[in-house]
Amino acid sequence: MERHVDQELKELNKDILKMGALTEEAIYKSVEALKNRDKEMAESVIDNDANIDKLELEVDEKCIDLIARYQPMAKDLRLIATGMKINAELERIADIAVDIAQRTLELVDKPLLKPLIDIPKLTTVAQNMVKMSIDAFVTGDIALAKKVLLSDPEADELRNVIQKELIEDYMLKDGLTAPRAVQLLLIARFLERICDHATNIAEDVIYMVQAEVVRHHPEKLRDSE
């Protein structure tokens, strides 16, 4: 027999999924705007952030209400607490997408410094990590959460490749490229930070399911493989 709280926890999952979808869309649009020099799309990312902020507050309030009314224990409490933490991580990711859109607006009227190859690759990694982390939360899939954690080094490596190229092949050779190169450096750094937030979500999922803290303890992840 299904408890009343079970239905409300399902609704919480739906809200987190919606938050994740809006966040993924913001990431996608912010970089598509950069690739296509699309000022209107970049501005839409900035404008839509208010809707994401509103949903974040609603989810937070729902989590607090669930705790107050049901006084959940053990697994239910971990699920609600994890939902609150993931909600906050997604709001931060959406804010980073706004940062990318703002950097895009700085570049959109200037000549393209270089073909965009590695930034779209890093964007794909970031989007996949966010999607997998949210799916892992909704399904309680530990293997998927670990896959997110194992993807983070790829994001770091791509960020390093982008940084090295922009500094060594452009900024050091021609100082006039610095203003545009710096904006691209920031975008790469922002994308890598999105991957860090997705990693945080995956670590929280592992705690939710196994009641085991793996954050700051990579040896526990290795031991559980």
N, C-alpha and C positions, 0 to 999 in steps of 0.2 A: 504493500500500500504506500503510495507516494505521500510524503510529508508536505505540508504547506510550504516549508522553506525550500524544498527541492525545486518547485516551480519558480520561485523567486530567484534561486541560484541560476536556473536556466536563463531567466531574463537578464541577469547580470552578465552571463556569458555573451548573450546577444549584444548587449550594450558595449562590452569590451571588443567584440568583433566589429561593430560599427565604428568604434573609435579607431581600431586598427586600420579599417578600410579607408577612413578619411585621412589618416596619417600617411598610409601608403600612397594615396592619390596626391597628397601634398608633396611628397618626395619626388614622385614621378613628374608632376607638372613643373616643379621648380627647375629640374634639370632639362626637361623638354623645352622650357622657355629659354634656357641658356643655349641649347643646341640649335634652336630655330630662330633665335633672336626675337623672341615673342614677348614684347613688353606687356601686352594685355594678359597673357597667361601668368606671367610673373606677378602682376598686380592682383590677379584672382587668388593666388596662393596666400598673399598677404591679407586680402579682404576676408577670406574664408576662415582665417585663424580664430576669429571671434566665435564662430559656430563650434569649433573644436574645443575652445575654452569653456563654452557653455555646457557642452556634453560632459567634459571632464568634471565640472562641478556637480552635475546631476548624478553621475556615477558615484562620485565620492559620497554624496548625500545618501544615495541608495545603500552603499556599503555600511555607513554609520547606522542607518535605520535598521538594517538587517541584524547588526550586532546588538543594538539596543532592544529590539523586539524578541529575538530568539536566543540571545546569550549563547551562541554556538560554541561547541567545544571541538578540540582535535582537528579532524580533517576539514570540517565545515568552516571552522575559524581560520584555518590556514588558507582555504580557498578565498574567503572574503578579504583577508588581509593581503593576500597576493594580488587580488583584483584591484585593490586600492593602490598598491605599489606599481602595478603594470599601467594602470590609468595615468599615474603621474609620469611614468617613463614615456608613454605615448604622447602626452601633452608636451613634454620636453622635445621629443622628436619632431613634432609639428612646429614647434618654435624654431628648431634648426632649419626645417624646410623654408620657413619665412626668412631666416638669415641667408639661405642660398638664393632665394628669390630677390632679396635686396641687393646681393652682390651681382646678380644677373642684370638688374636694372642699371647698375654702374657700368656694365660692359656692353649693353645692348646697342648703344649708338656708336661704339668704337669698332675699329677693324678687328677681326678675329685674330688673336695672337698666333694660334696654331690649331690644326685639326684636333677636334675633341675625340680622343680614343680611350684613354685610360679612365677619365672621369665618368663616362657612361658605363664602363665596366665596373667601377667602384659603386656606382649607383645601383646597378643590378644586384651586386652582392648585398648592399644595404637593404634594398627592397626585399630580397629573398630572406635575409636574416630576420627582418621585422615580421614578415608573413609567417615564417616557420615558428618563430617564438610565440606568436599569438595562437597559431594552430596547436602548438604544444600545450598551451594553457587550457584551451577549450577541451582538448581531448585527453589531457593528462599524460601526454606521450613523452616519456623520459628520453627515448632514443632520439626523437626529433629535437628536444631541447639540447641534447649533447651535440647534435649536428650543428646547431647554431654556434655553440662554443667553439667547435672545431673550424668554423668558417672565419673566425675573427682574425687569425694570422694572415689569411689571404687579403683581408681588408687593410691590415697594417702594411703589408708588402706593396699593395697598389698605391696607398697613400705615399709611401716612401719613394716609389718610382716616379710618381707625379711631381713630388717635391724636388727630387734630384734633377729631373729634366728641366723644370721651370727655373731653378736657380742656376744650374751649370750651363744650360744651353741658351738661356735667354737673359736673365737678369745680370749675370756676370759678364756676358759678352756685349750686351747693349743695355745700358742703364735706362734708356727711354722706354724699354718694355716693362719696367718694374711695376708701374701702376696697374697694368692689366694682369701681369703675372701674379701679383699679390692677391688680386681678387680670385684667381683660379686656385692659388695655394689655400686660401681661406675656404673655398668651396670643397676642396679635397679634404681638408681638416674637418669640416662640418660633416661630410659624408662618413668619415671614419668615426666621428663621435656618435652618429646614428647607429653604427654597428656596435659601439660600446653599450649603448642603451639597450639594443636588442639582446646583447649578451647578458646584461643585468636581468632582463625579463626571463631569459632561459634559465639562469641560475635560480631565480625565484620560483620557477615552475618545478625545478628539481626539489627545492625545499618543500613546496606545496604537496608534492606527491610522496616524497620519501622522508620528509621531516629531517633532511640532512643539508647542512650548510656547505656549499662548495665554493662560495665566493671567498677569494683569498686563499683557497685550499685546493689548488689544482691536482695535488696528489690524490685527493679523494675521488676526483673524476677518473683518474687513471686506474685507481684501485677497483672502481666499480665496473670497469669495462669488461 
